Amino acid sequence: MRIRKAVLVVIVASVFGWVYGWASPRAFPKDINAGFCYGMLHGALMPMALPSLLIGKDVEIYSTNNSGRGYKVGYIAGVNVCGLVFFGSVFWRPNRKPIEIK
């Protein structure tokens, strides 16, 4: 059972790393002043950067060329929405019948 979970973690981390590697050049344009929308995108992608960072790749997780407060608010919102979707799906339980007490 532990081997199965370890293999699943490696597969998920590899997929996240691949997706981040594909999305990173498109999500971090060099000639743009990143605003709220880019901040949300960067915040949502940030958790997927972890596998790449752990294997030694120096990937971007934050745009230094940003609009300031709007970008930062978008970044925080993106991280939180990503966490809500991920953890919400992990802990979501379908509706069950209520327990009747007699």
C-alpha positions, 0 to 999 in steps of 0.5 A: 500500500505504501509503495502504491502511494509513493508511486502515485505521489511521484506521478502527480509530482511529475505531471505538476512539474511538466504542466508548470514547465509548459505553462511557465514561459507562457505565464511569465512574459518579459515585456508586460507589467503584470497586474491583478489577472497575472497575479491570480495566474501566478498564484494559482501556478505557484504550488505546482512549482514545488516539484521543479524547485525540489529537483533543482530547477530555478523556476519563476513563481513571482513576477518582479515586473508587476503593478504593485498592490493589484498584482499582490492581491491577485497573487494571494487570491490565486494561491487561495483559490488554488488551495480551495479547489485542491483541498475542497476536492480532497475533503468534499463528501457527497451528500449523505442521508442524515442520521435519524435519531429515534 
